[in-house]
């Protein structure tokens, strides 16, 4: 983690936190499925849905990051943000 901070618009903040809350609920649901001895395929299906939801969250956050942090930084002459973005994309594409 870095010491950098990002003040998000209220609309973006609510969108992202709502997505995370849904994902958190899905994870709790999978835990309950496991505890109740649910069928493996049913659990795997739910885990796949969680992964898709996390990917959707990442896409939204990355889109916002590029449009704000990266674009503003480049306009201000901070080309280091390009390297940071490339590194971040590599991590996301593992």
N, CA, C and O atoms as a CHARMM CRD file, in Angstrom:
* protein
*
  376
    1    1 UNK  N      0.83400  -1.18000   0.00000 PROA 1      0.00000
    2    1 UNK  CA     0.00000   0.00000   0.00000 PROA 1      0.00000
    3    1 UNK  C      0.87900   1.24300   0.00000 PROA 1      0.00000
    4    1 UNK  O      2.03500   1.22100   0.42400 PROA 1      0.00000
    5    2 UNK  N      0.30200   2.30300  -0.48000 PROA 2      0.00000
    6    2 UNK  CA     1.02300   3.56900  -0.50800 PROA 2      0.00000
    7    2 UNK  C      0.39400   4.54200   0.47400 PROA 2      0.00000
    8    2 UNK  O     -0.63400   4.25500   1.08700 PROA 2      0.00000
    9    3 UNK  N      1.02000   5.67700   0.61000 PROA 3      0.00000
   10    3 UNK  CA     0.46600   6.73500   1.45400 PROA 3      0.00000
   11    3 UNK  C     -0.47800   7.63900   0.66800 PROA 3      0.00000
   12    3 UNK  O     -1.05500   8.57400   1.22100 PROA 3      0.00000
   13    4 UNK  N     -0.63100   7.35800  -0.61800 PROA 4      0.00000
   14    4 UNK  CA    -1.48400   8.19200  -1.46000 PROA 4      0.00000
   15    4 UNK  C     -2.94000   8.04900  -1.03300 PROA 4      0.00000
   16    4 UNK  O     -3.35700   7.00100  -0.54100 PROA 4      0.00000
   17    5 UNK  N     -3.69600   9.11100  -1.22700 PROA 5      0.00000
   18    5 UNK  CA    -5.12300   9.12200  -0.91000 PROA 5      0.00000
   19    5 UNK  C     -5.90300   9.56600  -2.13000 PROA 5      0.00000
   20    5 UNK  O     -5.36600  10.22800  -3.01900 PROA 5      0.00000
   21    6 UNK  N     -7.17800   9.19700  -2.16700 PROA 6      0.00000
   22    6 UNK  CA    -8.06900   9.58400  -3.26500 PROA 6      0.00000
   23    6 UNK  C     -9.40800   9.97300  -2.68200 PROA 6      0.00000
   24    6 UNK  O    -10.09300   9.13900  -2.08900 PROA 6      0.00000
   25    7 UNK  N     -9.78800  11.21200  -2.84100 PROA 7      0.00000
   26    7 UNK  CA   -11.10000  11.67700  -2.41200 PROA 7      0.00000
   27    7 UNK  C    -12.08000  11.38900  -3.55100 PROA 7      0.00000
   28    7 UNK  O    -11.99800  11.98800  -4.62400 PROA 7      0.00000
   29    8 UNK  N    -13.00200  10.46700  -3.30200 PROA 8      0.00000
   30    8 UNK  CA   -13.94000  10.06300  -4.34800 PROA 8      0.00000
   31    8 UNK  C    -15.23000  10.86900  -4.25800 PROA 8      0.00000
   32    8 UNK  O    -15.64500  11.29200  -3.17900 PROA 8      0.00000
   33    9 UNK  N    -15.84400  11.07000  -5.40100 PROA 9      0.00000
   34    9 UNK  CA   -17.15000  11.70700  -5.42900 PROA 9      0.00000
   35    9 UNK  C    -18.13700  10.79000  -4.70800 PROA 9      0.00000
   36    9 UNK  O    -17.98600   9.56800  -4.73300 PROA 9      0.00000
   37   10 UNK  N    -19.12600  11.36800  -4.07900 PROA 10     0.00000
   38   10 UNK  CA   -20.10800  10.60400  -3.30200 PROA 10     0.00000
   39   10 UNK  C    -20.76400   9.50900  -4.14200 PROA 10     0.00000
   40   10 UNK  O    -20.95600   8.39000  -3.66600 PROA 10     0.00000
   41   11 UNK  N    -21.10600   9.82900  -5.38000 PROA 11     0.00000
   42   11 UNK  CA   -21.75000   8.86000  -6.27300 PROA 11     0.00000
   43   11 UNK  C    -20.84400   7.65000  -6.49800 PROA 11     0.00000
   44   11 UNK  O    -21.30000   6.51000  -6.40300 PROA 11     0.00000
   45   12 UNK  N    -19.57600   7.88600  -6.79400 PROA 12     0.00000
   46   12 UNK  CA   -18.62400   6.79700  -7.02200 PROA 12     0.00000
   47   12 UNK  C    -18.39400   5.99200  -5.74900 PROA 12     0.00000
   48   12 UNK  O    -18.31700   4.76400  -5.78800 PROA 12     0.00000
   49   13 UNK  N    -18.28400   6.68500  -4.62900 PROA 13     0.00000
   50   13 UNK  CA   -18.07300   6.01800  -3.34800 PROA 13     0.00000
   51   13 UNK  C    -19.22800   5.06400  -3.04500 PROA 13     0.00000
   52   13 UNK  O    -19.00700   3.91600  -2.66200 PROA 13     0.00000
   53   14 UNK  N    -20.46200   5.54600  -3.21800 PROA 14     0.00000
   54   14 UNK  CA   -21.63400   4.70700  -2.94500 PROA 14     0.00000
   55   14 UNK  C    -21.69000   3.51000  -3.89300 PROA 14     0.00000
   56   14 UNK  O    -21.99600   2.39600  -3.46900 PROA 14     0.00000
   57   15 UNK  N    -21.40200   3.73300  -5.15400 PROA 15     0.00000
   58   15 UNK  CA   -21.41200   2.64300  -6.13400 PROA 15     0.00000
   59   15 UNK  C    -20.43100   1.54500  -5.72400 PROA 15     0.00000
   60   15 UNK  O    -20.77600   0.36400  -5.70800 PROA 15     0.00000
   61   16 UNK  N    -19.21300   1.94900  -5.39500 PROA 16     0.00000
   62   16 UNK  CA   -18.18100   0.96700  -5.04200 PROA 16     0.00000
   63   16 UNK  C    -18.48800   0.27100  -3.71900 PROA 16     0.00000
   64   16 UNK  O    -18.32300  -0.94400  -3.61000 PROA 16     0.00000
   65   17 UNK  N    -18.92700   1.01600  -2.72500 PROA 17     0.00000
   66   17 UNK  CA   -19.22300   0.38300  -1.43400 PROA 17     0.00000
   67   17 UNK  C    -20.43300  -0.54400  -1.54300 PROA 17     0.00000
   68   17 UNK  O    -20.46700  -1.58400  -0.88600 PROA 17     0.00000
   69   18 UNK  N    -21.42200  -0.18600  -2.35700 PROA 18     0.00000
   70   18 UNK  CA   -22.56900  -1.07500  -2.56100 PROA 18     0.00000
   71   18 UNK  C    -22.13900  -2.38100  -3.22600 PROA 18     0.00000
   72   18 UNK  O    -22.60200  -3.45900  -2.85400 PROA 18     0.00000
   73   19 UNK  N    -21.25700  -2.27100  -4.20500 PROA 19     0.00000
   74   19 UNK  CA   -20.75000  -3.48800  -4.86400 PROA 19     0.00000
   75   19 UNK  C    -20.01900  -4.37700  -3.86700 PROA 19     0.00000
   76   19 UNK  O    -20.22100  -5.59100  -3.83600 PROA 19     0.00000
   77   20 UNK  N    -19.16600  -3.75900  -3.05100 PROA 20     0.00000
   78   20 UNK  CA   -18.42400  -4.53700  -2.06200 PROA 20     0.00000
   79   20 UNK  C    -19.35600  -5.17700  -1.03300 PROA 20     0.00000
   80   20 UNK  O    -19.11600  -6.30300  -0.59800 PROA 20     0.00000
   81   21 UNK  N    -20.39500  -4.48300  -0.65000 PROA 21     0.00000
   82   21 UNK  CA   -21.35400  -5.04800   0.30400 PROA 21     0.00000
   83   21 UNK  C    -22.05100  -6.27000  -0.28900 PROA 21     0.00000
   84   21 UNK  O    -22.25700  -7.26600   0.40500 PROA 21     0.00000
   85   22 UNK  N    -22.41300  -6.19600  -1.57100 PROA 22     0.00000
   86   22 UNK  CA   -23.03100  -7.35800  -2.22400 PROA 22     0.00000
   87   22 UNK  C    -22.06000  -8.52500  -2.28100 PROA 22     0.00000
   88   22 UNK  O    -22.43700  -9.67000  -2.03200 PROA 22     0.00000
   89   23 UNK  N    -20.79800  -8.22800  -2.61200 PROA 23     0.00000
   90   23 UNK  CA   -19.77900  -9.27800  -2.68000 PROA 23     0.00000
   91   23 UNK  C    -19.58400  -9.90000  -1.30500 PROA 23     0.00000
   92   23 UNK  O    -19.48200 -11.12000  -1.17600 PROA 23     0.00000
   93   24 UNK  N    -19.53200  -9.06100  -0.28500 PROA 24     0.00000
   94   24 UNK  CA   -19.38400  -9.55000   1.08300 PROA 24     0.00000
   95   24 UNK  C    -20.53500 -10.48600   1.44300 PROA 24     0.00000
   96   24 UNK  O    -20.32500 -11.52300   2.07200 PROA 24     0.00000
   97   25 UNK  N    -21.73700 -10.12200   1.04700 PROA 25     0.00000
   98   25 UNK  CA   -22.89800 -10.97600   1.28500 PROA 25     0.00000
   99   25 UNK  C    -22.78500 -12.29900   0.55100 PROA 25     0.00000
  100   25 UNK  O    -23.14400 -13.34600   1.08900 PROA 25     0.00000
  101   26 UNK  N    -22.28800 -12.25300  -0.67300 PROA 26     0.00000
  102   26 UNK  CA   -22.09800 -13.48100  -1.44000 PROA 26     0.00000
  103   26 UNK  C    -21.08800 -14.40100  -0.75700 PROA 26     0.00000
  104   26 UNK  O    -21.29400 -15.61300  -0.69600 PROA 26     0.00000
  105   27 UNK  N    -20.00300 -13.83200  -0.24500 PROA 27     0.00000
  106   27 UNK  CA   -18.98000 -14.63200   0.43000 PROA 27     0.00000
  107   27 UNK  C    -19.56400 -15.27200   1.69100 PROA 27     0.00000
  108   27 UNK  O    -19.31000 -16.44300   1.97500 PROA 27     0.00000
  109   28 UNK  N    -20.33600 -14.50800   2.43300 PROA 28     0.00000
  110   28 UNK  CA   -20.98500 -15.07300   3.62200 PROA 28     0.00000
  111   28 UNK  C    -21.93300 -16.20500   3.22300 PROA 28     0.00000
  112   28 UNK  O    -22.03500 -17.21500   3.91900 PROA 28     0.00000
  113   29 UNK  N    -22.62000 -16.02600   2.10100 PROA 29     0.00000
  114   29 UNK  CA   -23.51800 -17.07700   1.60700 PROA 29     0.00000
  115   29 UNK  C    -22.76300 -18.34700   1.26400 PROA 29     0.00000
  116   29 UNK  O    -23.24300 -19.44500   1.54600 PROA 29     0.00000
  117   30 UNK  N    -21.59100 -18.21800   0.66000 PROA 30     0.00000
  118   30 UNK  CA   -20.78500 -19.39100   0.32300 PROA 30     0.00000
  119   30 UNK  C    -20.31800 -20.08600   1.59500 PROA 30     0.00000
  120   30 UNK  O    -20.29700 -21.31500   1.66300 PROA 30     0.00000
  121   31 UNK  N    -19.94900 -19.31500   2.58600 PROA 31     0.00000
  122   31 UNK  CA   -19.53600 -19.91400   3.86500 PROA 31     0.00000
  123   31 UNK  C    -20.68200 -20.72600   4.46100 PROA 31     0.00000
  124   31 UNK  O    -20.47100 -21.83600   4.94900 PROA 31     0.00000
  125   32 UNK  N    -21.89300 -20.17600   4.42100 PROA 32     0.00000
  126   32 UNK  CA   -23.06200 -20.90700   4.93200 PROA 32     0.00000
  127   32 UNK  C    -23.32000 -22.16000   4.11600 PROA 32     0.00000
  128   32 UNK  O    -23.69000 -23.20000   4.66200 PROA 32     0.00000
  129   33 UNK  N    -23.12300 -22.06200   2.79700 PROA 33     0.00000
  130   33 UNK  CA   -23.29200 -23.24500   1.95300 PROA 33     0.00000
  131   33 UNK  C    -22.30900 -24.33500   2.36300 PROA 33     0.00000
  132   33 UNK  O    -22.67600 -25.50700   2.45000 PROA 33     0.00000
  133   34 UNK  N    -21.08000 -23.95400   2.61000 PROA 34     0.00000
  134   34 UNK  CA   -20.05500 -24.90400   3.01900 PROA 34     0.00000
  135   34 UNK  C    -20.42100 -25.52800   4.36100 PROA 34     0.00000
  136   34 UNK  O    -20.31100 -26.74000   4.54700 PROA 34     0.00000
  137   35 UNK  N    -20.86000 -24.68200   5.29300 PROA 35     0.00000
  138   35 UNK  CA   -21.23500 -25.16900   6.62300 PROA 35     0.00000
  139   35 UNK  C    -22.44100 -26.11000   6.58000 PROA 35     0.00000
  140   35 UNK  O    -22.57700 -26.98900   7.43000 PROA 35     0.00000
  141   36 UNK  N    -23.31200 -25.92400   5.58800 PROA 36     0.00000
  142   36 UNK  CA   -24.49900 -26.77200   5.47800 PROA 36     0.00000
  143   36 UNK  C    -24.28800 -27.93100   4.50700 PROA 36     0.00000
  144   36 UNK  O    -25.23800 -28.58600   4.07900 PROA 36     0.00000
  145   37 UNK  N    -23.01800 -28.16800   4.17000 PROA 37     0.00000
  146   37 UNK  CA   -22.65900 -29.30700   3.31100 PROA 37     0.00000
  147   37 UNK  C    -23.29600 -29.25500   1.92600 PROA 37     0.00000
  148   37 UNK  O    -23.71000 -30.28200   1.38700 PROA 37     0.00000
  149   38 UNK  N    -23.37100 -28.06600   1.35800 PROA 38     0.00000
  150   38 UNK  CA   -23.92500 -27.91100   0.01000 PROA 38     0.00000
  151   38 UNK  C    -23.06300 -28.66300  -1.00200 PROA 38     0.00000
  152   38 UNK  O    -21.88500 -28.93100  -0.76700 PROA 38     0.00000
  153   39 UNK  N    -23.66600 -28.98500  -2.10100 PROA 39     0.00000
  154   39 UNK  CA   -23.00000 -29.70900  -3.18400 PROA 39     0.00000
  155   39 UNK  C    -21.87300 -28.85500  -3.76400 PROA 39     0.00000
  156   39 UNK  O    -22.02600 -27.64800  -3.95100 PROA 39     0.00000
  157   40 UNK  N    -20.74700 -29.49800  -4.04500 PROA 40     0.00000
  158   40 UNK  CA   -19.53900 -28.79800  -4.52100 PROA 40     0.00000
  159   40 UNK  C    -19.81300 -27.89900  -5.72500 PROA 40     0.00000
  160   40 UNK  O    -19.36500 -26.75300  -5.76500 PROA 40     0.00000
  161   41 UNK  N    -20.54500 -28.42100  -6.69900 PROA 41     0.00000
  162   41 UNK  CA   -20.80100 -27.65200  -7.91500 PROA 41     0.00000
  163   41 UNK  C    -21.60500 -26.39100  -7.60000 PROA 41     0.00000
  164   41 UNK  O    -21.38200 -25.34000  -8.20100 PROA 41     0.00000
  165   42 UNK  N    -22.52800 -26.49900  -6.67000 PROA 42     0.00000
  166   42 UNK  CA   -23.31000 -25.31900  -6.28600 PROA 42     0.00000
  167   42 UNK  C    -22.41300 -24.25600  -5.65000 PROA 42     0.00000
  168   42 UNK  O    -22.56900 -23.06500  -5.91700 PROA 42     0.00000
  169   43 UNK  N    -21.47900 -24.68900  -4.81500 PROA 43     0.00000
  170   43 UNK  CA   -20.53800 -23.75200  -4.19200 PROA 43     0.00000
  171   43 UNK  C    -19.63000 -23.13800  -5.24500 PROA 43     0.00000
  172   43 UNK  O    -19.40600 -21.92800  -5.24800 PROA 43     0.00000
  173   44 UNK  N    -19.11100 -23.96700  -6.13500 PROA 44     0.00000
  174   44 UNK  CA   -18.23600 -23.46500  -7.19500 PROA 44     0.00000
  175   44 UNK  C    -18.94400 -22.44100  -8.07300 PROA 44     0.00000
  176   44 UNK  O    -18.33900 -21.46100  -8.50700 PROA 44     0.00000
  177   45 UNK  N    -20.20600 -22.66900  -8.32700 PROA 45     0.00000
  178   45 UNK  CA   -20.98800 -21.72100  -9.12800 PROA 45     0.00000
  179   45 UNK  C    -21.07200 -20.36600  -8.42400 PROA 45     0.00000
  180   45 UNK  O    -20.93800 -19.32100  -9.06000 PROA 45     0.00000
  181   46 UNK  N    -21.29400 -20.39100  -7.11900 PROA 46     0.00000
  182   46 UNK  CA   -21.36300 -19.14600  -6.36700 PROA 46     0.00000
  183   46 UNK  C    -20.00300 -18.44700  -6.29100 PROA 46     0.00000
  184   46 UNK  O    -19.92800 -17.22000  -6.36200 PROA 46     0.00000
  185   47 UNK  N    -18.94000 -19.22400  -6.14800 PROA 47     0.00000
  186   47 UNK  CA   -17.59200 -18.64300  -6.12900 PROA 47     0.00000
  187   47 UNK  C    -17.28700 -17.98600  -7.47600 PROA 47     0.00000
  188   47 UNK  O    -16.66600 -16.92400  -7.52700 PROA 47     0.00000
  189   48 UNK  N    -17.71800 -18.60900  -8.54300 PROA 48     0.00000
  190   48 UNK  CA   -17.53300 -18.01700  -9.87100 PROA 48     0.00000
  191   48 UNK  C    -18.27200 -16.68500  -9.98200 PROA 48     0.00000
  192   48 UNK  O    -17.76700 -15.74000 -10.58900 PROA 48     0.00000
  193   49 UNK  N    -19.46600 -16.61000  -9.39800 PROA 49     0.00000
  194   49 UNK  CA   -20.22800 -15.35800  -9.40600 PROA 49     0.00000
  195   49 UNK  C    -19.50000 -14.28500  -8.59300 PROA 49     0.00000
  196   49 UNK  O    -19.50200 -13.11200  -8.96600 PROA 49     0.00000
  197   50 UNK  N    -18.88200 -14.68700  -7.48900 PROA 50     0.00000
  198   50 UNK  CA   -18.11500 -13.74100  -6.67700 PROA 50     0.00000
  199   50 UNK  C    -16.92100 -13.21400  -7.46100 PROA 50     0.00000
  200   50 UNK  O    -16.62500 -12.02000  -7.42500 PROA 50     0.00000
  201   51 UNK  N    -16.23900 -14.10300  -8.16500 PROA 51     0.00000
  202   51 UNK  CA   -15.09400 -13.67200  -8.97300 PROA 51     0.00000
  203   51 UNK  C    -15.53100 -12.69100 -10.05400 PROA 51     0.00000
  204   51 UNK  O    -14.84200 -11.70400 -10.31200 PROA 51     0.00000
  205   52 UNK  N    -16.66200 -12.95400 -10.68200 PROA 52     0.00000
  206   52 UNK  CA   -17.18000 -12.03400 -11.70000 PROA 52     0.00000
  207   52 UNK  C    -17.52300 -10.68100 -11.07800 PROA 52     0.00000
  208   52 UNK  O    -17.26300  -9.63600 -11.67500 PROA 52     0.00000
  209   53 UNK  N    -18.10200 -10.70100  -9.88700 PROA 53     0.00000
  210   53 UNK  CA   -18.44600  -9.45300  -9.20600 PROA 53     0.00000
  211   53 UNK  C    -17.18800  -8.66400  -8.83900 PROA 53     0.00000
  212   53 UNK  O    -17.16200  -7.43900  -8.96300 PROA 53     0.00000
  213   54 UNK  N    -16.14700  -9.36600  -8.38700 PROA 54     0.00000
  214   54 UNK  CA   -14.88300  -8.68600  -8.08000 PROA 54     0.00000
  215   54 UNK  C    -14.25200  -8.11500  -9.34400 PROA 54     0.00000
  216   54 UNK  O    -13.69900  -7.01600  -9.31600 PROA 54     0.00000
  217   55 UNK  N    -14.32700  -8.84200 -10.43900 PROA 55     0.00000
  218   55 UNK  CA   -13.80400  -8.32500 -11.70800 PROA 55     0.00000
  219   55 UNK  C    -14.55800  -7.06700 -12.12400 PROA 55     0.00000
  220   55 UNK  O    -13.95600  -6.11000 -12.61200 PROA 55     0.00000
  221   56 UNK  N    -15.86400  -7.07000 -11.93300 PROA 56     0.00000
  222   56 UNK  CA   -16.66800  -5.90000 -12.26200 PROA 56     0.00000
  223   56 UNK  C    -16.28100  -4.71300 -11.37500 PROA 56     0.00000
  224   56 UNK  O    -16.18700  -3.58100 -11.84900 PROA 56     0.00000
  225   57 UNK  N    -16.05800  -4.98000 -10.09300 PROA 57     0.00000
  226   57 UNK  CA   -15.60400  -3.93500  -9.16800 PROA 57     0.00000
  227   57 UNK  C    -14.26600  -3.36600  -9.64000 PROA 57     0.00000
  228   57 UNK  O    -14.08700  -2.14900  -9.69300 PROA 57     0.00000
  229   58 UNK  N    -13.32500  -4.25700  -9.98300 PROA 58     0.00000
  230   58 UNK  CA   -12.01000  -3.81100 -10.45800 PROA 58     0.00000
  231   58 UNK  C    -12.12300  -2.95200 -11.71500 PROA 58     0.00000
  232   58 UNK  O    -11.43900  -1.93500 -11.83500 PROA 58     0.00000
  233   59 UNK  N    -12.97500  -3.35100 -12.64300 PROA 59     0.00000
  234   59 UNK  CA   -13.15000  -2.58200 -13.88400 PROA 59     0.00000
  235   59 UNK  C    -13.65400  -1.17900 -13.58200 PROA 59     0.00000
  236   59 UNK  O    -13.17100  -0.19800 -14.14800 PROA 59     0.00000
  237   60 UNK  N    -14.62800  -1.09300 -12.68700 PROA 60     0.00000
  238   60 UNK  CA   -15.19200   0.21600 -12.32700 PROA 60     0.00000
  239   60 UNK  C    -14.13300   1.09300 -11.66200 PROA 60     0.00000
  240   60 UNK  O    -13.98600   2.26700 -12.00200 PROA 60     0.00000
  241   61 UNK  N    -13.40100   0.51400 -10.71700 PROA 61     0.00000
  242   61 UNK  CA   -12.37400   1.27000 -10.00200 PROA 61     0.00000
  243   61 UNK  C    -11.23500   1.66800 -10.93900 PROA 61     0.00000
  244   61 UNK  O    -10.74200   2.79300 -10.87000 PROA 61     0.00000
  245   62 UNK  N    -10.81700   0.75900 -11.80900 PROA 62     0.00000
  246   62 UNK  CA    -9.74700   1.05500 -12.76000 PROA 62     0.00000
  247   62 UNK  C    -10.17000   2.14800 -13.73800 PROA 62     0.00000
  248   62 UNK  O     -9.38600   3.04500 -14.04600 PROA 62     0.00000
  249   63 UNK  N    -11.39200   2.07400 -14.21800 PROA 63     0.00000
  250   63 UNK  CA   -11.91100   3.10300 -15.11900 PROA 63     0.00000
  251   63 UNK  C    -11.85300   4.47500 -14.45000 PROA 63     0.00000
  252   63 UNK  O    -11.40500   5.45300 -15.04800 PROA 63     0.00000
  253   64 UNK  N    -12.30800   4.53000 -13.21700 PROA 64     0.00000
  254   64 UNK  CA   -12.28700   5.79000 -12.47500 PROA 64     0.00000
  255   64 UNK  C    -10.85900   6.26000 -12.24000 PROA 64     0.00000
  256   64 UNK  O    -10.56600   7.44900 -12.35700 PROA 64     0.00000
  257   65 UNK  N     -9.97600   5.33200 -11.91100 PROA 65     0.00000
  258   65 UNK  CA    -8.57000   5.68000 -11.65700 PROA 65     0.00000
  259   65 UNK  C     -7.91500   6.29000 -12.90000 PROA 65     0.00000
  260   65 UNK  O     -7.21300   7.29700 -12.81000 PROA 65     0.00000
  261   66 UNK  N     -8.15000   5.67400 -14.04700 PROA 66     0.00000
  262   66 UNK  CA    -7.55000   6.17600 -15.29000 PROA 66     0.00000
  263   66 UNK  C     -8.10300   7.55300 -15.64300 PROA 66     0.00000
  264   66 UNK  O     -7.35600   8.45100 -16.03000 PROA 66     0.00000
  265   67 UNK  N     -9.41700   7.71000 -15.50700 PROA 67     0.00000
  266   67 UNK  CA   -10.06000   8.97300 -15.88100 PROA 67     0.00000
  267   67 UNK  C     -9.73900  10.12300 -14.92700 PROA 67     0.00000
  268   67 UNK  O     -9.83400  11.28900 -15.30900 PROA 67     0.00000
  269   68 UNK  N     -9.36300   9.80600 -13.70100 PROA 68     0.00000
  270   68 UNK  CA    -9.09600  10.87000 -12.73500 PROA 68     0.00000
  271   68 UNK  C     -7.61700  10.91400 -12.36500 PROA 68     0.00000
  272   68 UNK  O     -6.89100  11.79500 -12.82500 PROA 68     0.00000
  273   69 UNK  N     -7.17600   9.99400 -11.55700 PROA 69     0.00000
  274   69 UNK  CA    -5.80500  10.03300 -11.02300 PROA 69     0.00000
  275   69 UNK  C     -4.74700  10.05000 -12.12800 PROA 69     0.00000
  276   69 UNK  O     -3.84900  10.89200 -12.12400 PROA 69     0.00000
  277   70 UNK  N     -4.86200   9.11900 -13.06800 PROA 70     0.00000
  278   70 UNK  CA    -3.84400   9.01600 -14.11800 PROA 70     0.00000
  279   70 UNK  C     -3.91700  10.21900 -15.04900 PROA 70     0.00000
  280   70 UNK  O     -2.89600  10.84700 -15.33000 PROA 70     0.00000
  281   71 UNK  N     -5.10600  10.54200 -15.52800 PROA 71     0.00000
  282   71 UNK  CA    -5.25100  11.67200 -16.45400 PROA 71     0.00000
  283   71 UNK  C     -4.80000  12.98400 -15.80600 PROA 71     0.00000
  284   71 UNK  O     -4.08300  13.77200 -16.42300 PROA 71     0.00000
  285   72 UNK  N     -5.22100  13.21100 -14.56800 PROA 72     0.00000
  286   72 UNK  CA    -4.82400  14.44500 -13.88000 PROA 72     0.00000
  287   72 UNK  C     -3.31300  14.48300 -13.66200 PROA 72     0.00000
  288   72 UNK  O     -2.68100  15.52700 -13.82100 PROA 72     0.00000
  289   73 UNK  N     -2.74900  13.35100 -13.30200 PROA 73     0.00000
  290   73 UNK  CA    -1.29900  13.28800 -13.08100 PROA 73     0.00000
  291   73 UNK  C     -0.50400  13.55400 -14.34600 PROA 73     0.00000
  292   73 UNK  O      0.49600  14.27000 -14.31300 PROA 73     0.00000
  293   74 UNK  N     -0.94000  12.98600 -15.45500 PROA 74     0.00000
  294   74 UNK  CA    -0.25300  13.19900 -16.72800 PROA 74     0.00000
  295   74 UNK  C     -0.36400  14.67300 -17.13800 PROA 74     0.00000
  296   74 UNK  O      0.61000  15.27300 -17.59300 PROA 74     0.00000
  297   75 UNK  N     -1.55400  15.24500 -16.97300 PROA 75     0.00000
  298   75 UNK  CA    -1.72800  16.66900 -17.29200 PROA 75     0.00000
  299   75 UNK  C     -0.80600  17.55100 -16.44900 PROA 75     0.00000
  300   75 UNK  O     -0.36600  18.61100 -16.89400 PROA 75     0.00000
  301   76 UNK  N     -0.52400  17.10000 -15.23100 PROA 76     0.00000
  302   76 UNK  CA     0.35000  17.86100 -14.32700 PROA 76     0.00000
  303   76 UNK  C      1.82300  17.52900 -14.55200 PROA 76     0.00000
  304   76 UNK  O      2.69300  18.04800 -13.85300 PROA 76     0.00000
  305   77 UNK  N      2.10200  16.65700 -15.53500 PROA 77     0.00000
  306   77 UNK  CA     3.48200  16.32700 -15.85900 PROA 77     0.00000
  307   77 UNK  C      4.05800  15.15400 -15.07400 PROA 77     0.00000
  308   77 UNK  O      5.26900  14.93600 -15.10900 PROA 77     0.00000
  309   78 UNK  N      3.22800  14.39600 -14.37200 PROA 78     0.00000
  310   78 UNK  CA     3.69100  13.25500 -13.59000 PROA 78     0.00000
  311   78 UNK  C      3.57100  11.97500 -14.41300 PROA 78     0.00000
  312   78 UNK  O      2.60600  11.22300 -14.28200 PROA 78     0.00000
  313   79 UNK  N      4.57100  11.74200 -15.26400 PROA 79     0.00000
  314   79 UNK  CA     4.55800  10.56600 -16.13500 PROA 79     0.00000
  315   79 UNK  C      4.81600   9.27200 -15.37700 PROA 79     0.00000
  316   79 UNK  O      4.64700   8.19300 -15.94600 PROA 79     0.00000
  317   80 UNK  N      5.22100   9.34500 -14.10300 PROA 80     0.00000
  318   80 UNK  CA     5.42400   8.13900 -13.30100 PROA 80     0.00000
  319   80 UNK  C      4.12200   7.35400 -13.15000 PROA 80     0.00000
  320   80 UNK  O      4.14100   6.14300 -12.93100 PROA 80     0.00000
  321   81 UNK  N      3.00000   8.04800 -13.26800 PROA 81     0.00000
  322   81 UNK  CA     1.70700   7.37500 -13.13300 PROA 81     0.00000
  323   81 UNK  C      1.47100   6.37400 -14.26000 PROA 81     0.00000
  324   81 UNK  O      0.71600   5.41700 -14.09000 PROA 81     0.00000
  325   82 UNK  N      2.10600   6.58700 -15.39700 PROA 82     0.00000
  326   82 UNK  CA     1.98300   5.62100 -16.49800 PROA 82     0.00000
  327   82 UNK  C      2.63700   4.30800 -16.09100 PROA 82     0.00000
  328   82 UNK  O      2.06200   3.23900 -16.29500 PROA 82     0.00000
  329   83 UNK  N      3.83200   4.38000 -15.52000 PROA 83     0.00000
  330   83 UNK  CA     4.51100   3.17300 -15.04500 PROA 83     0.00000
  331   83 UNK  C      3.68800   2.48500 -13.95800 PROA 83     0.00000
  332   83 UNK  O      3.56100   1.26100 -13.94700 PROA 83     0.00000
  333   84 UNK  N      3.13200   3.27700 -13.04900 PROA 84     0.00000
  334   84 UNK  CA     2.29800   2.72300 -11.98700 PROA 84     0.00000
  335   84 UNK  C      1.07900   2.00800 -12.57200 PROA 84     0.00000
  336   84 UNK  O      0.70700   0.93200 -12.10500 PROA 84     0.00000
  337   85 UNK  N      0.45700   2.60500 -13.59200 PROA 85     0.00000
  338   85 UNK  CA    -0.70600   1.99700 -14.24100 PROA 85     0.00000
  339   85 UNK  C     -0.32500   0.68500 -14.91700 PROA 85     0.00000
  340   85 UNK  O     -1.04400  -0.30700 -14.79600 PROA 85     0.00000
  341   86 UNK  N      0.78800   0.67500 -15.61800 PROA 86     0.00000
  342   86 UNK  CA     1.24100  -0.54600 -16.30100 PROA 86     0.00000
  343   86 UNK  C      1.48600  -1.65400 -15.26800 PROA 86     0.00000
  344   86 UNK  O      1.07400  -2.79500 -15.47400 PROA 86     0.00000
  345   87 UNK  N      2.14800  -1.32200 -14.17200 PROA 87     0.00000
  346   87 UNK  CA     2.40200  -2.29800 -13.12000 PROA 87     0.00000
  347   87 UNK  C      1.08600  -2.82800 -12.54700 PROA 87     0.00000
  348   87 UNK  O      0.94200  -4.02800 -12.31500 PROA 87     0.00000
  349   88 UNK  N      0.14200  -1.93900 -12.32600 PROA 88     0.00000
  350   88 UNK  CA    -1.15900  -2.33100 -11.80200 PROA 88     0.00000
  351   88 UNK  C     -1.87600  -3.26100 -12.77000 PROA 88     0.00000
  352   88 UNK  O     -2.44800  -4.26700 -12.35100 PROA 88     0.00000
  353   89 UNK  N     -1.85300  -2.93900 -14.05200 PROA 89     0.00000
  354   89 UNK  CA    -2.49300  -3.79800 -15.04700 PROA 89     0.00000
  355   89 UNK  C     -1.85200  -5.17900 -15.08200 PROA 89     0.00000
  356   89 UNK  O     -2.55100  -6.18300 -15.21800 PROA 89     0.00000
  357   90 UNK  N     -0.53500  -5.24100 -14.96100 PROA 90     0.00000
  358   90 UNK  CA     0.14200  -6.53700 -14.93800 PROA 90     0.00000
  359   90 UNK  C     -0.33500  -7.36700 -13.74600 PROA 90     0.00000
  360   90 UNK  O     -0.56300  -8.57000 -13.87400 PROA 90     0.00000
  361   91 UNK  N     -0.48400  -6.72000 -12.58800 PROA 91     0.00000
  362   91 UNK  CA    -0.95100  -7.43100 -11.39700 PROA 91     0.00000
  363   91 UNK  C     -2.37600  -7.94300 -11.58900 PROA 91     0.00000
  364   91 UNK  O     -2.70000  -9.05700 -11.17700 PROA 91     0.00000
  365   92 UNK  N     -3.22300  -7.13100 -12.21200 PROA 92     0.00000
  366   92 UNK  CA    -4.59700  -7.52300 -12.41600 PROA 92     0.00000
  367   92 UNK  C     -4.75700  -8.63900 -13.43600 PROA 92     0.00000
  368   92 UNK  O     -5.74800  -9.36900 -13.41500 PROA 92     0.00000
  369   93 UNK  N     -3.78500  -8.77200 -14.32700 PROA 93     0.00000
  370   93 UNK  CA    -3.90100  -9.73900 -15.41700 PROA 93     0.00000
  371   93 UNK  C     -3.19400 -11.06000 -15.11800 PROA 93     0.00000
  372   93 UNK  O     -2.97600 -11.86000 -16.02700 PROA 93     0.00000
  373   94 UNK  N     -2.83700 -11.29400 -13.86900 PROA 94     0.00000
  374   94 UNK  CA    -2.18100 -12.54900 -13.51600 PROA 94     0.00000
  375   94 UNK  C     -3.06000 -13.72600 -13.82200 PROA 94     0.00000
  376   94 UNK  O     -2.66600 -14.86800 -13.58700 PROA 94     0.00000
